[in-house]
Amino acid sequence: MKLTDHLDGFLKNKVNLSDGRIAALDSHVEAVTKFLSTGEDAIATNFNELIPQGSYAQRTIINPVGSGDEFDADVLLDMDEVDDWDAEDYVENLYSAFRASSTYKDMVGRKSRCVTVNYAGDFHMDVVPYLTRHGEHYITNRSQNRYERTNPEGFNEWLDEQNRITGGNRLIKVIRLLKYVRDFKNTFSVKSVILTILLGERVSSTVIMADPDHYKDLPTALLNLMTDLNTYLQANPTMPSIDDPSCPGENFNHRWDQEQYANFRSKIATYTEWAEDAYFETDREESYRKWRKLFGDKFGTYSTAGATLAVAHRGLPGVRDTEEFIEDRFAVSINPHYRVKLQGRTLRRNGWRNYTLAERGNIVDPNRRIQFTIRSSNVPEPYEVWWKVRNTGPEAIRRDMIRGQIERDAGSRSCTEPASFRGDHYVEVYIVVNGTVVATDRQPVIIR
């Protein structure tokens, strides 16, 4: 059985990084930003911004599984190139800046590409110098004194695109679940970035054309992505090239070896069989037992009740329920052959760089303005465009601003919104042909 509610409850209560830890992480990043951007040293005078990166930006960080485990977060120190510095000097000078601080001097260590700030017993933050040179992006390798080409924002965009194909944030959720299996079982080793690539590359819009329900809910997406991954692995006994989808010519094979790959290949085959057995089991209690074989004895014990962000405002005094739903206004018949891509982009502001939201994991600072446009659509003209802007979270409720009305486009096929307050918000676009919604897309907006 799918046991969808229990898989969702397990993800929310056991796997996902808690709201308190996310808030603490964001607060520490703000503090490090303030520290590095002030002063007269070369780090401060060439500072641009700290950019969430890796699992932090991609929202695939999970709660530590073992009692003594910590989670880690990567941030890019976007800074201007410094005259007379070699590649090895960036980490060294960043380390020196931290060591000169009474707050951070006993919290930091050096690696080849970053300075690590340790928050004892909870997590550590890797601060990675990040430069633009000759129109391309680089990180620095202190040990080898060389610049390494990278495209982290392009990687985030690629993952966002793959995640949208699955709908419901399901690729991200599956990545979290398999990271949990990795850390819980301790039977295989794979870097998070490699696991993300291997799973993300299995996602295909072509598959949806043949099977529109391939990612229809979390248990189905989990089983099908594991099955598709296993099929790929079994077809490749020798470790294939783990190419960076955002940086042609670069790969991650130096972070894995054939022995680790072969073991991973074997374990995924076993765990896919277990997931399939649990999914298709018709007896409820037996299905619980089989899912627990994969996820542990806590599966199925967490509450499946409780308000989600989408309905947390309902019934509260002084808060209007203004949300509308597209199916109440139009027929909905999504055509798997049609695609519309919605893109959010920050508008230029003095002292701030503009960027597409997908480049930064859909994270944006407060007090920015965002323009939402239809980046691409293959739906034949003519069609109508309709919008929905939805705010969630405590601040939206406190201000009585959940919004959510369905509004027709005024003709520009774009809309501009302020990033006014913190929360996990979103904008949706609907393509309507002859009174029927045939394509839709959602742009998450995470204001921190």
Helices and strands as residue ranges (DSSP letters): H 4-10, I 11-15, H 19-37, H 42-45, E 47-53, H 54-58, E 71-79, H 87-99, E 108-110, E 115-119, E 123-133, E 136-141, E 146-150, H 152-166, H 170-185, H 192-200, H 205-210, H 218-234, G 253-255, H 258-280, H 284-295, G 326-328, E 331-332, E 340-346, G 357-360, E 363-364, E 369-377, E 384-390, H 394-398, E 403-408, E 414-418, E 423-433, E 436-447
